[in-house]
Amino acid sequence: MNPESRLELRQLRYFVAVAEERHFGRAAQLLHMTQPPLSQTIQALEDMLDTPLFVRTKRSVALTPAGQALLPEAKRLLQQAASLPDLARRAATGASGLLSLSFISTADYSILPPLLQRFRARYPQVQIDLREATTDVQLEDLMQGKIDAGLLLPPLSDKASAVLDYLPVLSEPLVAALPAGFIRSKRAITLKTVRELPLIIFPRRIAPAFHDTILSCFRDAGVTPHIGQEAIQMQTIVGLVSAGMGMALVPQSVSNLQRPGVDYRALSGKIPLIETGLAWRRDNPSAVLRAFLDMTVLQPAT
């Protein structure tokens, strides 16, 4: 092949027409052109490839071995080329592409499943990369552009707020996760009734505001909790409660995590609400992210 030559889709289209019709005249009619320029184009293609593609006689045209090998690849390239405009339109509107989304563990029991279900139903050709991560890790990843969006716990730090936008998605009360059978009644309880149980909580660095909210509940109840264990993931915290290691205060949606050995009880009195929201870089140009944000704004998973 001449290194300065360039294979054109037009040449492939003409080649496929002749190969399928097995006749230059019929192929020319199919292409709405006269036969001489069609023959010239095929000859130029053969010269470029430095091999004949057809065996020509006065009455018939047959593919050479090179022509037989080229035909399926030529069809594939033409089909791909035909799909390019639609591919570009879908990418521009967010209907295809990749969305990288991180989430805190509690979101897996509340807002994440319905959000994903609606988004997949509306944009089935978008690939979603899911990563479970704590709020502090998500904020760092968002600021570094490693992920598109994150379901996390507010508030954002001043440093994060300078580059990130935030949308509240869910507010829910805290409930007590207790070792099974510790409280027989199904009614709401006060923290004084469980003051003897060690508190299982996550380290403050993970989500300071959430950590402080939990401790404020004990302070308002006149109870000083004994922190028995710390764990990063909510599943681990509930697992430690199941093992009888203590009790925990968790968002209400975590009660969807039914673990043997754990009872969930509502708390009496004025209980603070725990907010979960969606954060993203405001300078992220991703059309897929915009589609996800538009859907979340229109149909929040509350």
SULQUI-V242124 format. One record per residue. PSI is psi in whole degrees, -180 to 180 (999 if undefined). OMEGA is omega in whole degrees, -180 to 180 (none if undefined). NEAR is the number of other C-alpha atoms within 8 Angstrom. Layout:
psi omega near
PSI OMEGA NEAR
PSI OMEGA NEAR
//
This chain:
psi omega near
136 176 7
123 -177 5
-20 179 4
-9 -179 4
152 179 7
122 178 4
132 -178 6
148 177 6
-33 179 7
-42 179 6
-41 179 11
-39 179 11
-42 178 10
-42 180 13
-45 -179 9
-41 180 11
-45 180 11
-41 -179 12
-37 -178 11
-35 -179 6
-23 -176 9
32 -177 10
127 -178 10
-39 -178 12
-48 180 8
-37 178 9
-39 178 13
-42 177 12
-42 179 9
-35 -178 8
1 179 8
50 179 6
171 177 9
165 -174 9
-39 -176 9
-49 180 6
-29 176 8
-47 179 12
-39 -180 9
-40 -180 8
-43 179 10
-41 179 11
-41 179 8
-37 178 8
-44 179 10
-40 178 11
-41 180 10
-43 -179 9
-10 179 7
38 177 7
144 176 7
144 179 10
-21 -178 11
148 167 9
115 -173 9
136 168 7
176 -180 6
-26 -174 4
-14 -175 4
164 176 8
130 179 11
151 179 9
139 170 11
169 175 10
-38 177 7
-40 178 10
-39 178 11
-38 179 10
-34 -177 8
-31 -171 8
-54 -179 10
-34 179 8
-36 177 8
-43 178 11
-42 -180 10
-44 180 8
-40 179 8
-39 178 11
-41 178 8
-41 179 8
-38 -180 7
-27 -178 7
-9 -176 8
-45 180 8
-42 179 7
-39 178 7
-43 180 9
-41 179 8
-43 -179 8
-38 178 10
-39 -178 12
-28 -179 8
1 -180 10
10 -178 14
-10 175 13
160 -178 14
-155 -176 10
134 173 9
118 176 11
119 -172 11
124 174 13
158 -178 13
146 172 16
159 -173 13
-33 -179 12
-28 -180 10
-24 -179 11
-18 180 10
6 -176 12
-88 -168 10
-24 -175 12
-50 -178 10
-48 179 9
-34 177 9
-47 180 11
-40 -180 8
-45 180 8
-41 -177 8
-42 179 11
-36 179 10
-36 -177 7
-33 -177 6
71 -175 9
-18 -177 9
3 176 8
131 175 13
132 -178 8
124 177 8
108 -176 8
138 178 8
124 174 8
130 -178 8
152 177 10
164 -175 14
-43 -178 11
-39 178 9
-41 180 8
-44 -179 13
-40 179 10
-43 180 8
-38 179 10
-45 -178 15
-28 178 11
-1 179 6
22 -180 8
-23 178 7
160 -180 10
-41 -176 13
161 -180 13
136 171 14
114 -170 13
-178 180 13
131 175 11
175 0 8
166 174 5
145 175 7
164 177 6
-39 180 6
-43 -180 7
-40 -178 10
-23 -180 9
-24 -177 6
-11 -175 10
149 168 12
159 -174 9
139 179 8
117 174 7
137 -177 8
-36 -174 13
138 171 11
134 -177 9
152 -179 10
164 172 10
148 172 14
163 179 12
132 171 12
118 -172 15
154 172 15
137 -176 14
133 177 10
-7 -179 6
-39 174 6
115 -177 7
-36 -176 5
146 177 4
-3 -176 6
166 176 6
146 -177 8
164 170 9
157 -179 10
-20 177 10
-29 -179 8
-14 -179 7
20 -174 7
-23 -179 10
-15 -179 5
135 173 8
150 179 13
130 174 12
123 -173 16
161 178 12
158 -180 11
146 -176 10
-31 -178 8
-23 -178 6
-48 179 10
86 -173 12
-43 -176 8
-42 179 8
-44 178 9
-47 -178 12
-34 178 9
-42 179 9
-47 -180 9
-32 179 9
-30 177 8
-42 178 10
-42 -180 12
-43 179 9
-27 179 7
0 180 9
29 -177 7
136 173 10
109 -175 7
150 171 9
115 -179 7
112 -177 9
-38 -178 9
151 171 9
142 179 10
150 -175 11
-43 -174 10
143 -179 9
-35 178 9
-38 179 7
-41 178 9
-48 179 15
-36 177 12
-39 178 9
-37 174 11
-43 179 17
-33 180 14
3 179 8
19 -177 8
-10 -179 11
-161 180 13
168 -180 13
154 169 13
124 -174 10
155 174 9
147 -175 12
-36 -178 9
-22 179 9
-20 177 10
-14 172 9
-17 176 6
91 -178 6
104 -179 6
129 176 8
137 179 6
6 -179 10
132 171 13
139 176 9
134 180 9
139 174 12
155 178 10
138 179 12
161 179 8
-167 -180 5
113 -175 4
129 179 9
151 177 8
141 177 8
125 -177 10
139 171 11
137 -178 13
177 -178 13
129 179 12
149 180 12
159 176 12
129 -177 13
-17 179 7
10 179 5
119 -176 8
3 -173 5
123 176 7
-32 178 10
-42 177 15
-43 180 13
-39 178 9
-41 179 11
-41 179 9
-43 180 8
-43 -180 8
-40 -179 10
-39 179 11
-42 -177 7
-33 -177 6
71 179 6
146 -176 10
62 180 9
999 none 6
//
